[in-house]
Amino acid sequence: MQTSIQYQALALFSGGLDSILATKVIQQQGISVLGIHFVSPFFGEPQSIEHWQKIYTIPIIAYDIGKEYVEMLRARPEHGFGKVLNPCIDCKVLMFTKAKQLMADYGAQFLISGTVVGQRPMSQRRDAINIVDRDADIRQIVLSPLSALRLKPTPMEENGLVDRSKLLGLWGRGRKAQLQMAKDLGMTEIPTPAGGCRLADKEAAARYFPLFQYHADPQAEDFELSNIGRQYWKKRSWLSIGRDQHDNNLLETFHKDSDYCFRLASFPGPIGLGRPLPDVPWSEIRIEEAASLVASFSPKAKKSLRSVDVIVGHNGTKKAISVLPDRGQENGWFPPEWAQTEEWKKAWVRK
Ligand code: SF4
């Protein structure tokens, strides 16, 4: 589908400093660029796009890649994981493949990457860059303006579309040159280098592993749900509990009829959302244990030192059950932890 506004280049725009600078270097040559900000349950800040457009004067769109990303993870990333659950090479291949498909919609002639050769251990080694270029079939159409002088000239430089003399030859982990560039560009907000990928964060990544381990067919929205609040599992039963009003509101939006929704009848407290996995029905005992765990996060219910009523909603019905607030360890509810994830990862990666 061709869109009315056309651009000469599409930039992979993560919101990190390198992606901003790479886009600006090309924009400064008078080339029109559209930033593509990929979003999935594991990364992406679509809520920041409006702000970025204003402060960096770059047109940006969000593109949801969650479904394809989950499929890639479930198929076990061909090039393995980094230190945590981050499949950086396969991730880049997927993003560039999608960006390449979008080029026709915008009339774009090439792609811009914020890659700085040698900066990151996994995805920005020279051999890793070659794998990405080969697997995504972008060798002839991708330009990395920040490291271009350390790479062979691309067709865009050879045919004069891009002026190679105005590109850079950055290399390695240092950030001094980028910070100076940001200063020269008058940037008032400089993003931190940490990035926002939950797959590269042990605590966040641990939330995902039970879905891979226990769920026969996890979808992107299941991974979105596992990002919310406190996560608890008991064997193949999954319960999410809000930590604050923001979490509770999110849980409300994710609530499906087939979920078990737990709310305290007479005390302020969190919402709990039990999502049954396919073919794993919840027994009455499991429902009571979950209600008891949800109630344990209400300080007033706990302080009452008596049974409290929890309203359980499921498939359009509601019923009150009476439970003692209990944190659940004795009942076997546990939050997923990195140590288990690491064990599972070792057994799960493609050999
Ligand atoms: S850190 Fe996350 S978003 Fe970045 S390349 Fe790796 S997997 Fe992809």
Residues whose N, C-alpha, C, O or C-beta is under 5 A from the ligand:
A	BS01	SF4	F43 N86 P87 C88 C91 C197 A200
